[in-house]
Amino acid sequence: MIRAVLFALLAALGVFALTVVTKQPRDHRDWQPHLAKTASVTETAKGWTVSPVRDWTYTEDGVSSKDWLAEAVIVPDQLQQVWLVLEPHPGYPMMAHTLVLFEFTGGELIGLTIEARKETDERFAPVRGALNRFELVYVWATPRDLLTRRAVMLGHELELYPLALTPAQETAFLTSVVTRTQALSEAPRFYNTLTSNCTSELAKAAELTWDPAFILTGGAAEALWEIGVIEGTTFEAARQRAIVTDPVIDGADLPRDAFNTGMLSSARQRAMP
């Protein structure tokens, strides 16, 4: 009897494992609206255009508008600064969401968030995320969208770090995430909590050596501080300067260009030792 039960359990486990391994990612499902559009890339003489770009607005009560910009023009020769945004998970300091902002000449900004692409009836769970339950999505969006969604609607803290990269490193990183965006639009992939999450995808694009912070993502900024990509005499000093929750909330109602200007001004003032 015991042998039969064990055999049945092993058989069920085998079927489950086979289902996970053989499941194919799909681009067409009933996605949650903010993750519904797949970004595509078009090469131009000077760089790329990325389309579409999310530009939603938010209040404490939820989404107040659902605009998508037709495209954003990205010219790598005009790239001035790469910024890392860290959104610590409330109550779980080892976990955080990471995303990046790219700043160009004249204060133009565009952001990229990499997420588990959830369907309308799904909620994220780390274990499910390791079992091919979610597809992967690269969402290009305005900084106002990305930051106010988290600070205003979700009530989360935000940290914004300027990355100490050479111009060549900045361009290589931008090129890599743009290339990965186009590849994903052509061939869907699964999100994976351990190997293809928000942080590990960015780290792979930057060709960083593997670090535990790729999984325990709350340590991503400190890991970058340890290798000199985030500057500061101590990491805690750098982290305190990086907290931008209040400026994001204060500027939430501004037009997106004014939001960008105010955000950059505040971030630079705070980043000064």
Secondary structure, DSSP 8 states (H G I E B T S, - for coil): -HHHHHHHHHHHHHHHHHHHHH----S-S-B-GGG----EEEE-SSSEEEE-EEEEEEETTEEEEEEEES-EEE-GGGEEEEEEEEEEETTEEEEEEEEEEEEEGGGEEEEEEEEEE-BTT----HHHHTTT-SEEEEEEE-HHHHHHIIIIIS----EEEE----HHHHHHHHHHHHHHHHHHHHS--B-BTTTBSHHHHHHHHTT----GGGTSGGGHHHHHHHTTSS--SSHHHHHHHHB-HHHHHHTTTS-HHHHHHHHHHHHHHHH--
